[in-house]
Amino acid sequence: MSTITYRTATSGGRRPGGWRRAPTGDRAYDRAMPRYARAEREALADLLLALGPDAPTINEGWVTRDLAAHLVLRERRPDAAGGIVLPPLRGYAERVRRELAARPYPELVAQVRRPPLWSPVSNPVTDELANTMEFFIHHEDVRRAGAGWQPRELPAGLQSALWKRAAPLARLALRRFPADLYVQAPGHGEISVGRGGEPLRLVGPPAELALFLSGRQRVARVQLDGPTETARRLRATSLGM
């Protein structure tokens, strides 16, 4: 099993213990902060290369080549990236994604590994905010499609970072769900959402909640406490984007 190193960017030179200085001018890294997005990106790129272009993912209809093309589109094709979330642009985005997927696979993975500095979602200012959960989830999309997977032991800081993103996602994704729904990450926090009804509690580590709330319910290790039919409905609800 591979080990992921979560490095910290700082404003000084190389620090004891392997911490690195941030590139000159990267003001987002002026204070010491773990680079979780970069670590998840590197681990995903390594896994994509190890498995090859036709390995399964948990995204229906996608193999690893398709997932890599999606990530390249998101970061390098702002003309098409809006189609990821905007239905009127979805057809164009899919055509661009298929064109990207036809490129040589090693080239595609290299572009995933090294995003452009000009990208709105992967420059030094936005990288941690925009990509920590994105690349954690897509890393798990590939990991959990294989046999014998188990949840990883993640740093507490990464779990905290994922909770900061999962909580607002829960408010958005579950705001109309017909229940009094409590989303709880023990040690991190709890929020209440839903439009009212029978009480239901969704409990798990932030990483598993992030997967559940992004539409990966079938592989998320969470606990649902409440009426059986309401829990079943939540597991079948279309979540994510």
N, C-alpha and C positions, 0 to 999 in steps of 0.2 A: 504494500500500500504506500503511495507516495506521500511525502510530507510537504506541506505548504509553509513557506516562511513569510510571515507578515512583517515587512520591514517598515521602519518609521522614517519619514522625511523630516529634516530639520533645516535650520538656517545656517548651521555651521558646517564644518568639514566632517569627515568620517568619525563617528563616535565609538567608544568602547562598546563591545557587544554586537557590532555589525550594523549599527544604525547609520544611515546615509544622509548626506546633505541634499537639499532640494536643488534642482537646477537654478541658476541665477535668474532672478526675476519672478520666480514662482511664488508669489506672495501668499497663495493659499497654503503653502507648506512652511511658512515662517515659524510656526510653532510645531513642536514635535507631535506627530499624529501618525497612527498606523495607516499603511497604504493597503487597505483591504481590497479595494477595487482592483489594484494592480496585481495583487497576489492571486485573486480569483481569476483574473484574465489570463495570467501566465499558466495557471493550473489547467484551465479549460483548453487553452491552445495546445499544451502538452498532450492532453487527453485526446483532443481531436486528431492530432498527428498519429498518436499511438494506435487509435482505433481505425483510422482510415475514413474515406468519404462516404461509405455506405453503411455505417453502423447505425443501429436504431437510436432514437431519442424518445422521450415520453410525449413529445409534441406530435399529435396525430398527423400522419402523412409525411412527416419530415424525417430524413436521415441526417447524419452529421454534416454533410455538404450543405443541406438546406439551412440548417441552423447557422453555420458559418456565414452563409450568404446574407441571412437576415441581419447579423451583427455588422457586417461590412456596409450594408445598405443604411442601417441606422446611423452609423458614424461618418460615412463618406458620401452619401447621396441625400443631402438635405432636400433636393427637389422631390424625392420619393418618400422620404422618411415619414412625412405626415400621414401617409397611407396606413401606417401601423396602427393609428388610432382614429383616423377620419374615414368613415365608410366611402364617401364619394371619391377618395383618392386610392382606395384599396386595390382596384384593378391595375392601375399604373404601377403602384408599388410592387405588386406581385410579378408583373412583367419584368421590372428591373431586377427583382430578386432572382428570378429564373435566369436572366442573363448573367448575373454575377455568379450564380451557382455553376454555370457552364465553364467557368475559368479553371485553370489547373488548380487542383486542390491545395498543394503546398503554398501556392501564391495567395490563395484565399485565406488560409490559416495565418500566414505571415501578416496579412493586413489586419486580421483580428488581434494578433499579438501586439502590433505596433500601430496604434491609432494615430490619425493626423492631429497635430497640435491645434489646427484651425477649427476642428469640429466643435460645434456648440455643446456636445455632450461628453467629450473626452479630453478637453483641454485641462491644464493643471488646476484651473479654478473650479471647474465643475465635476471633475472626474469622480471624486469620492461620493459626492451627493447623487450624481446621476447613475453611477455604475456599480456601486457596492452591491445593491440588491439585484440589479440586472444580471451581473456576471455570476453572483452566487446562484441565482435561480437557473441560469442556463448551464452552469457547471453541473448542477444537480439534474437537469434535464437529460444530460448524457450519462452521468453516473448511475442514476436510478433506472435507466433502461436496461442495464446489464443484470446478470444473475448474481444473487448473493450480496447485493449492496446493503450497507448499513449506514445510518446517519453518522456524519463525521463529528468528532469532538472539536468544537469551534472555540476560539478565544472568547472570553467574556466580553471584550470590547467589540468584537464582531457581532455577537448576539445583541448587544445594546444598540449598535448601529442599525441592525436589521429591525429591531423593535421600533425605532424612531421612524422607519419607513413603513413598517407593517401597520402601525396604528392608524395613520391617516388613510392608508389603503383600505382598511376595514371600514372606516367611516364612509368612504366613498362606495365601496363595492356592496356593502350590506345595509345601506341606509333604507332600502325599501323592502328588506326581507321581513316577512310577516311573523315576527316573534320579538320578544324582549330578549335580545341576544347580548351576552356578555363575553367579550373576547379577553382572555386572561393569559399573560405570560408571566408565570411565577418568578418573582424577583425583579421584574421589570415594570409591570404595570397592568392595568385593566381598563377597558373602556366598555361602554354600553352603546349599542347601535340597534337598528331595526325600527320598524314602524309600530311595534306593539303586538302583543299576543301572548302565547305560551312562553314561559321562560326557557332559555336554552343557553348552555355555557360551552364555549369553545376554548379549550385549554391546550397549551403546548409551548415549547421553547420558541423564541422569536423566529428562528430559522424555519421551523416547521410551519408556523403560522404564515410566514411570508409565502411559502410554497402553496399552502392551502388557499390563501386569499388571492393568489395569482392564477388560480384555476387548475392547480395540480393536486386536487383533493385526494385522488386515488393513491398517491405516493407519499402524502404528508402524514407524519406520525403525530397525530393530535388525538385529543379525547373530546368527545361530545357527550354532554350530560343533559338529558331532558327527554321529552316525548320522542319515541322511536320514529314516528312518521315525520316530525319536524326535523330531526337530525338527518334522516334519509333525504329529505328535500334539500337541506343545505348541502349535503355531499354531492347532490346532482345538479345544483344550481350552476349556471354559467357565470364564472367569476373571471377577473382579470380583463385584459384588453384584447 
